[in-house]
Amino acid sequence: MSRVDFDFSDVDAFIRQGKEQVMQKEAEIGAEAVEYNVREGSYKNRTGNLRRSNGFDVDEDGLTIKNTADYASFVESKGYLVAGAGAIYAEKRLREEIQ
């Protein structure tokens, strides 16, 4: 029986580069989603806090669209667009990029 040795050291670099590219694209789309939330927010912007509180995080687990204002979910539960619409927008854009 013969034995064949392979050097797969370049595969790790290839996978790492692919992950970095995915995270960069997630960050681009996260910024788009924040802009979408700011632009499309259907609530009266009395203090500016809700719009300023829109943000996103990208890590190994993926993209997270968020609003850090304590009352954002309350306002959204009343039918106003706060952060959820941007999350839906981001999911749609990510699906487009994957295809």
N, C-alpha and C positions, 0 to 999 in steps of 0.2 A: 504494500500500500504506500502510495506517495503522499507527501505532505506539502501543502502550498501555503506560504505565508503572505499575507497582504498587509500593507501599511494603510490604515484608514485615518491617519492623522489629519489629512485634508478634509475629511468629512465633517469633523467637529467644527472647523472654521466655516465650512459651507452652511451648516445648520445654524451656527451662531449669527452669521450674516443674514440668513433668512429671517430669523427671529427679530433681529434689529430692524430690518425693512418692514416687517409687519407692525412692529411697535411704532415706527415712524409714521406709517400710514394711519394707524389708530390715533396718533396724536393730531395729525392733520384733520381727520374727521371729527375728533373731539372738539377741536377749535371751531370747526364749522357748526357743530351741534350747539355749542355755547352761543355763537352768533345767531343761530336760528332761534334759540330760546329768548335771547335779548330782543331780537327783531319782532318775533311773533307773539311775545307775551301779551295775553289779552286782558290783563288786569290793569287797574289804574296804578301807575307808578308814583305813589305819593312820596315815599322817602328815597327811592332808588335802591333800597337794600335788596329787594328780591332779584333785580336784574344784576346787581353787582355780585350777588352770591352764587351765580351760575358758574360752574367749573367742570373740570374733568380730571381723571387720573388714568394713567396707562401704566400697567405693570405686567408681570409674567402671566397673570390671570386674564388680562384683556383690558378693555376700555370701560370706564365707569363714568356716566354722566351724572352730575349731582347739583344740588342747590343746598348750600349750607345754612340758609336762613331757617330758624326753628319753625317758622310758621308756613313754609313753602308747601308742605303737604296739605295743610289746612286750606290754603288758598286754592290749590289744585283740586281738592275734593269738592270745592264749590263750582267746578266746571271751567276754571280759568287755566290757560296754558302757562305753566311755570317751567318745569323741567322735563316732564314726561314726553312732550312733543319732540324735544331735541333728542331724547333717547331713541324714539321711533325713527326719527330722521337718520341718526347715526347707524342704526341697524340696517336700514335700507341702503345707505351709502356703502357700508361694509360688504353687504351682499353683492352690490354692483362691482366692487373692487375685486371680490373673490372670483367672479365669473370671468 
